[in-house]
Amino acid sequence: PMAALGHLFPSQKSQSKALASASAPLQHNQQQLIVVSCYTRFDNLAHGPRGTQAKRSLYTFKLDTTDGQMVLMSVTKDEVMNPAFSRFHPRKNLLYTCTESVHENGEIVTWKVCPTTGRLHKVASADAGGTSTCYLTLDKQCQNMLVVNYWDATIGVFNVDGKQGHVDKARSFYDPNNGKKMKARAEKHVNHSNNDYSAQKERQAIYDPNNGKKMKARAEKHVNHSNNDHSAQKERQADPHSHAVVLDSHFGRIAYVPDLGMDLIRQFRYDHVEGKMLAAGTMRSGPADRKALGPRYLEFHPTLPVAYVINELSSEVSVFDFDRLAAEQLLGAPAAEVASAAPTLRLRQTIRTIPDAFPGDLNTCGRITVHTAGNFVLVSNRGHDSITVFRVNQSLLKAGQLSIVGSFHTRGATPRHFQFDASGQWLISANQDSDRIAVFRFNLATGRLEWTGHEYSVPSPNFVCNVLTHSEEATDEVFDEPAALALSGGSLPLGFPAGPAGLTLPAPAPSPPSSKL
């Protein structure tokens, strides 16, 4: 099947272009900002951080791209609780964040970024329609925001205001639990380094066979992400838990949702005009004979028809071929036949992210990303406290398959997230449980991470966002005051009872937003 897709494979010229763009210098009037979000409350999380509760939620740094040093530019004054995921608009100086809590619905906050000072100005907010909101994805047209609520597994499609760019009303929701109560109880917290059988089982039941009994997971018990033993796995796999939503890299019309609780990747046909997603079947996130995989994130390769899934609980990366023929059939099928569509991702390889002798019950995975140049895939390990780098095979018969380069200590505990700057030469790691962010130089030739010695104190950092500012002339932004947005309905709660970065390759559509987190 790979040979049949040979026309999609990159030429040496396109690969060289990708490598050059990864290390291109900043344009005039551009600033390389790094926005780090923090946990401000621990008692309402689905897991148990071990760092320090932050008093302020967002820190903005300016990165010197010549040596990797950073200077703190601003800290937010707005009281926004537990922002844990960020997305920067591809054409406007707008930052989107979502908040994480198992007790109350998440909040999708739109911020204006000042390209000079790095100050974040809160523009609007919207109710996410579900709890523990964990992922935001702008579609290709920047008309809708796809939103994932981890705790109750719901997925929403929200309108993006065409004039000002803020997220406002919800257009549709998908609930894999069909409105049934969850088995897991919000007062019991699992640490992400606990990955034993019981923790896996807790996160994997599909629906509640007892129809209304309380959830197994309780909000007063927290499990840390470096704890991955049997009980932690059971805790985290008792219910469906959607963890991300990613649009396919070619058409931008198939949405993939890793379900950590069920070891599945759900696929949907996405209609940006109607703002709806039609369920189109599922596929396992790893080998069929395995349990407690825990798929967390999915990313497409920038040029190859390949997707990478990080299985959080099993500490593995699964490599999938993207079946373009199956995708075309899905997109062309009548609505009544979409639910029975064939899988568009086909498993080809699974590879471990931690050393073979390191116990899997002491680690869970955090982030996965494909370097912009397409030669390396990187994964963070919470518990092993490392970032593992894989080299991407570029040969036709094995294109996209991975081989390990090495694992590199993050100089801190529990690297929940990490991020490259726009050049692809500097990597910033958010070491959540040691209250530090650390800067590494990335060797574009070898894939090795080199410690710069630069580290900065940030309480409970959970996400690093690459903000390469746009010129004010190009953004054409007009903003009302938050009070005006409230009057127009822009920041009012939507009242849903409780119920994700589009990667794009060439397609006849407007320039897509970057999927890089």
Buried (B, 14 or more C-beta within 10 A) or exposed (E): EBEEBEEBBBEEEEBEBBBEBBBEEBEEEBBBBBBBBBBBBBBBBBBBBBBBBBEBBBBBBBBEBEEBBBEBBBBBEBEBBBBBBBBBBBBBBBBBBBBBBBBBBBBBBBBBBBBEEBBBBBBBBBBBBBBBBBBBBBBBBBBBBBBBBBBBBBBBBBBBBEEBBBBBBBBBBBBBBEEBBBBBBBBBBBBBBBBBBBBBBBBBBBBBEEEEEBBBBBBEBBBBBBBBBBBBBBBBBBBBBBBBBBBBBBBBBBBBBBBBBBBBBBBBBBBBEEBBBBBBBBBBBBEEEBBBBBBBBBBBBBBBBBBBBBBBBBBBBBBBBBBBEBBEBBBEBEEEEBEEBBBBBBBBBBBBBBEEEBEBBBBBBBBBBBBBBBBBBBBBBBBBBBBBBBBBBBEEEBBBBBEBBEBBBBBBBBBBBBBBBBBBBBBBBBBBBBBBBBBBBBBBEEBBBEBBEBBBEBBBBBBBBBBBBBEEEEBEBEBBEBEEBBEEEBBBEBEBEBBBBBBBBEBEBBEBBBBBB
